Amino acid sequence: MSLSVQNITKLYGEQKALDAVNFEISGGEIVGFLGPNGAGKSTIMKIITGYIAPNEGIVLVNGMNIGTEILEIRKQIGYLPEHNPLYLEMYVKEYLRFVAKIYKVADIKNRVAEIIDMTGLQIEQHKKIGALSKGYRQRVGLAAALIHDPSVLILDEPTTGLDPNQIVEIRNLIRKVGSQKTVLLSTHIMQEVEAICDRVIIINQGKIVADNAVGQIKDTLSDKQFVIQVEFDKTLTETELLKIGTNFELKKISATRYLFKSQADIRADIFRFAVANKLILMTLKLEQKTLEEVFRELTR
């Protein structure tokens, strides 16, 4: 199970929607795909799934070239597009049987029952799709993407329009199936990436600007400034605090609380300063940038 995107470039007229995009995803890995509107997220997903062709570059799915083996590759990809295309006049179970037939699923009856149970559609399975809520329509779309047990799953905004309870349920389902598949998940919801994904890729103006584990994505920033919040048991003057060193900016928050900004992690220096001056450290905390702050800095 693997997905390899190599030097993909896509032009719409003179506009370059994608500019030499490269990334790889291994089996069992859930990757969040982030970017502002118009950055190229949906375009790369359409190329991976074979809906449109790139001007340059190749995509390999489980080692197969999408340019020459598209029919075989489509058997191994499950795709939930942003605007979930469903036949509203069909019943849920009828629709899933229809999709299963297209993929030539061996045991359609049992597979449809299994996927209905997996996606929580038991209560709604005898309803027409047009009578379902937005949340259950998303479940039907996800069920259709999973019906043929693909090894690669492409999800474009899978929780758009869902209420908080539905979002948690869909997240749990993606986490469950993602442990056995290669998953590329596009979303604008930062909490979703932090809750589901192992890794995040950020695209801006058609180029990859970050690719790292969720917990390490801030290391991508050129300005890797350490912000340390400190509280002592008594008030100190700026002159006293400068004895810690000179390679930091100092901001007083309250009588005993301070912010240190430095290009290096100076928490050990602050601790030694406190011990040497018989001070009690009430707080010594490295403030982490949020994923949203990192995203905004990389895509401004």
C-alpha positions as CSV (number, residue, x, y, z in Angstrom):
1,M,0.0,0.0,0.0
2,S,1.6,3.2,-1.1
3,L,1.1,6.5,-3.0
4,S,3.9,8.3,-4.7
5,V,3.4,11.7,-6.4
6,Q,6.4,12.7,-8.5
7,N,7.0,16.2,-10.0
8,I,3.3,16.8,-10.8
9,T,2.6,20.0,-12.7
10,K,-0.8,21.1,-13.9
11,L,-1.6,24.1,-16.1
12,Y,-5.0,25.6,-16.7
13,G,-4.3,27.8,-19.6
14,E,-1.4,30.0,-18.5
15,Q,-2.2,29.5,-14.8
16,K,0.0,27.0,-13.0
17,A,-2.3,25.2,-10.5
18,L,0.4,22.7,-9.4
19,D,4.2,23.3,-9.6
20,A,6.4,20.2,-9.4
21,V,4.5,18.6,-6.5
22,N,6.3,15.7,-4.7
23,F,5.2,13.5,-1.8
24,E,4.9,9.9,-0.8
25,I,2.5,8.2,1.6
26,S,3.1,4.7,3.0
27,G,0.6,2.0,4.1
28,G,-1.1,2.6,7.4
29,E,-0.4,6.3,7.3
30,I,-3.1,9.0,7.5
31,V,-1.9,12.3,6.0
32,G,-3.7,15.6,6.3
33,F,-3.5,17.7,3.2
34,L,-3.9,21.4,4.0
35,G,-4.0,24.6,1.9
36,P,-6.0,27.8,1.4
37,N,-8.7,27.8,-1.2
38,G,-7.3,27.6,-4.7
39,A,-4.0,26.2,-3.5
40,G,-4.3,23.0,-5.6
41,K,-5.6,20.4,-3.1
42,S,-8.6,19.3,-5.1
43,T,-6.6,19.3,-8.4
44,I,-4.0,16.9,-7.0
45,M,-6.7,14.6,-5.7
46,K,-8.4,14.6,-9.1
47,I,-5.0,13.7,-10.7
48,I,-4.4,10.9,-8.2
49,T,-7.8,9.4,-8.8
50,G,-7.4,9.7,-12.6
51,Y,-10.2,12.2,-13.2
52,I,-7.8,14.7,-14.9
53,A,-4.3,14.3,-16.3
54,P,-1.2,16.3,-15.3
55,N,0.9,18.2,-17.8
56,E,4.0,16.8,-16.3
57,G,5.0,14.2,-13.7
58,I,3.7,10.7,-12.7
59,V,1.6,9.2,-9.9
60,L,2.3,5.7,-8.7
61,V,-0.3,3.8,-6.7
62,N,1.1,0.6,-5.2
63,G,3.8,0.8,-7.8
64,M,1.5,1.2,-10.8
65,N,1.6,4.2,-13.1
66,I,-1.7,6.1,-13.2
67,G,-0.9,7.2,-16.8
68,T,-0.9,3.6,-18.1
69,E,-2.8,1.4,-15.6
70,I,-5.7,3.7,-14.6
71,L,-8.4,1.0,-14.7
72,E,-6.4,-1.3,-12.4
73,I,-5.6,1.6,-10.1
74,R,-9.2,2.7,-9.8
75,K,-10.0,-0.7,-8.3
76,Q,-7.5,0.1,-5.5
77,I,-8.6,3.7,-4.8
78,G,-11.6,4.8,-2.7
79,Y,-12.5,8.5,-3.4
80,L,-14.9,10.7,-1.5
81,P,-15.0,14.1,-3.4
82,E,-15.8,17.4,-1.7
83,H,-19.2,17.6,-3.3
84,N,-20.5,14.1,-2.6
85,P,-22.2,12.8,-5.8
86,L,-25.1,10.6,-4.8
87,Y,-28.3,9.3,-6.6
88,L,-30.9,10.9,-4.3
89,E,-33.8,8.8,-5.6
90,M,-32.0,5.5,-4.7
91,Y,-32.3,3.8,-1.4
92,V,-29.2,3.5,0.7
93,K,-28.8,-0.3,0.4
94,E,-29.8,-0.1,-3.3
95,Y,-27.1,2.5,-4.0
96,L,-24.4,0.5,-2.2
97,R,-25.3,-2.6,-4.1
98,F,-25.2,-0.6,-7.3
99,V,-21.6,0.7,-6.5
100,A,-20.5,-2.8,-5.4
101,K,-21.6,-4.2,-8.8
102,I,-19.6,-1.5,-10.6
103,Y,-16.5,-2.7,-8.7
104,K,-17.4,-6.3,-9.3
105,V,-17.4,-7.1,-5.5
106,A,-17.5,-10.9,-5.1
107,D,-20.1,-11.3,-2.3
108,I,-22.2,-8.2,-2.7
109,K,-24.9,-9.1,-0.1
110,N,-22.5,-9.7,2.8
111,R,-20.1,-6.8,1.8
112,V,-23.0,-4.3,1.7
113,A,-24.2,-5.5,5.1
114,E,-20.7,-5.3,6.5
115,I,-20.1,-1.7,5.2
116,I,-23.5,-0.5,6.4
117,D,-22.6,-1.8,9.9
118,M,-19.1,-0.2,9.7
119,T,-20.4,3.2,8.7
120,G,-23.3,3.3,11.1
121,L,-26.0,3.3,8.4
122,Q,-28.2,0.5,9.9
123,I,-31.1,2.7,10.9
124,E,-31.1,4.6,7.6
125,Q,-30.4,1.7,5.2
126,H,-34.0,1.5,3.9
127,K,-34.4,5.2,3.3
128,K,-34.0,7.1,0.1
129,I,-30.7,9.0,0.0
130,G,-32.6,12.2,-0.6
131,A,-34.4,11.9,2.7
132,L,-31.1,11.6,4.7
133,S,-29.4,14.4,6.7
134,K,-26.1,15.8,5.5
135,G,-24.3,13.7,8.1
136,Y,-25.8,10.4,6.8
137,R,-25.2,11.4,3.2
138,Q,-21.6,11.7,4.0
139,R,-21.6,8.3,5.6
140,V,-23.2,6.9,2.4
141,G,-20.4,8.5,0.3
142,L,-17.8,7.1,2.6
143,A,-19.4,3.7,2.5
144,A,-19.4,3.8,-1.3
145,A,-15.7,4.8,-1.2
146,L,-15.0,1.8,1.0
147,I,-17.3,-0.8,-0.5
148,H,-14.6,-2.5,-2.7
149,D,-12.0,-2.5,0.2
150,P,-9.5,-0.1,-1.5
151,S,-5.9,0.1,-0.3
152,V,-5.7,3.8,-0.9
153,L,-8.4,6.2,0.4
154,I,-8.7,9.8,-0.9
155,L,-11.0,12.0,1.2
156,D,-11.8,15.6,0.2
157,E,-13.4,17.5,3.1
158,P,-15.1,14.5,4.6
159,T,-16.7,16.2,7.6
160,T,-18.0,19.4,5.9
161,G,-21.4,20.4,7.2
162,L,-21.5,17.8,10.0
163,D,-22.5,18.5,13.6
164,P,-19.9,17.9,16.4
165,N,-21.2,14.5,17.2
166,Q,-21.2,13.4,13.6
167,I,-17.7,14.8,13.1
168,V,-16.4,12.6,16.0
169,E,-18.0,9.5,14.6
170,I,-16.6,10.1,11.1
171,R,-13.1,10.8,12.6
172,N,-13.3,7.5,14.5
173,L,-14.2,5.6,11.4
174,I,-11.4,7.2,9.4
175,R,-8.9,6.3,12.2
176,K,-10.2,2.8,12.2
177,V,-10.0,2.1,8.5
178,G,-6.8,4.2,8.2
179,S,-4.8,1.7,10.2
180,Q,-5.0,-0.7,7.3
181,K,-4.9,1.7,4.3
182,T,-3.0,4.7,2.8
183,V,-5.2,7.8,3.5
184,L,-4.9,11.3,2.1
185,L,-7.3,13.6,3.9
186,S,-8.0,17.2,2.7
187,T,-9.6,19.5,5.2
188,H,-9.8,23.1,6.5
189,I,-10.3,22.0,10.1
190,M,-7.0,22.0,12.0
191,Q,-8.4,20.1,14.9
192,E,-9.3,17.3,12.5
193,V,-5.7,17.0,11.4
194,E,-4.5,16.9,15.0
195,A,-7.1,14.4,15.9
196,I,-6.7,12.0,13.0
197,C,-3.5,12.4,11.1
198,D,0.0,11.1,11.6
199,R,1.5,13.7,9.2
200,V,0.6,16.9,7.5
201,I,1.4,18.3,4.1
202,I,0.7,22.0,3.4
203,I,0.3,23.3,-0.1
204,N,0.3,27.0,-1.1
205,Q,0.0,28.4,-4.6
206,G,0.6,25.0,-6.2
207,K,3.8,24.2,-4.2
208,I,4.4,22.0,-1.1
209,V,5.6,24.4,1.6
210,A,5.6,21.9,4.5
211,D,5.7,18.1,5.0
212,N,6.2,16.7,8.5
213,A,4.8,14.8,11.4
214,V,1.9,16.7,13.0
215,G,3.9,17.2,16.2
216,Q,7.0,18.5,14.3
217,I,5.4,20.6,11.6
218,K,6.4,23.8,13.4
219,D,10.1,22.9,12.7
220,T,9.3,23.8,9.0
221,L,9.1,27.5,10.0
222,S,12.2,29.6,9.1
223,D,11.6,31.5,12.4
224,K,12.0,28.8,15.0
225,Q,11.6,31.1,18.0
226,F,11.3,29.7,21.5
227,V,8.7,31.5,23.6
228,I,9.0,30.6,27.3
229,Q,6.6,31.7,30.0
230,V,8.2,32.0,33.5
231,E,6.8,32.8,36.9
232,F,9.0,33.3,39.9
233,D,7.9,33.5,43.6
234,K,8.8,37.2,43.8
235,T,9.3,40.2,41.6
236,L,12.6,40.7,39.8
237,T,14.1,43.6,38.0
238,E,15.1,43.5,34.3
239,T,18.7,44.0,35.4
240,E,18.5,40.9,37.6
241,L,16.9,38.8,34.8
242,L,19.5,39.9,32.2
243,K,22.0,37.9,34.3
244,I,20.4,34.8,32.6
245,G,22.0,35.8,29.3
246,T,21.7,38.3,26.5
247,N,20.3,36.3,23.6
248,F,16.7,36.8,24.4
249,E,13.8,39.3,24.4
250,L,12.1,39.9,27.7
251,K,8.5,40.9,28.3
252,K,6.9,41.5,31.7
253,I,3.4,40.1,31.9
254,S,2.7,40.7,35.6
255,A,4.7,41.4,38.8
256,T,6.2,37.9,38.8
257,R,5.5,36.5,35.4
258,Y,7.6,37.0,32.2
259,L,7.9,36.0,28.6
260,F,11.4,35.1,27.2
261,K,11.8,35.0,23.4
262,S,14.9,33.4,22.1
263,Q,16.4,31.6,19.1
264,A,17.5,28.8,21.5
265,D,15.7,26.9,24.3
266,I,17.0,28.7,27.4
267,R,14.9,26.8,30.0
268,A,18.0,25.1,31.5
269,D,19.6,28.6,31.9
270,I,16.5,29.9,33.6
271,F,16.4,26.9,35.9
272,R,20.1,27.4,36.9
273,F,19.5,31.1,37.5
274,A,16.6,30.3,39.8
275,V,18.7,27.8,41.8
276,A,21.6,30.1,42.0
277,N,19.4,32.9,43.4
278,K,17.3,30.7,45.6
279,L,14.1,31.4,43.6
280,I,11.1,29.2,43.3
281,L,9.9,28.6,39.8
282,M,6.1,28.7,39.9
283,T,5.9,28.2,36.0
284,L,8.5,27.3,33.4
285,K,6.6,26.5,30.2
286,L,7.6,26.4,26.5
287,E,4.7,27.8,24.6
288,Q,4.0,25.7,21.4
289,K,2.7,27.2,18.2
290,T,-0.7,25.8,17.2
291,L,-1.1,24.1,13.8
292,E,-3.4,27.0,12.8
293,E,-0.6,29.5,13.5
294,V,1.9,27.4,11.5
295,F,-0.6,27.2,8.6
296,R,-1.1,30.9,8.6
297,E,2.6,31.7,8.6
298,L,3.3,29.3,5.8
299,T,0.4,30.4,3.5
300,R,0.3,34.2,4.1
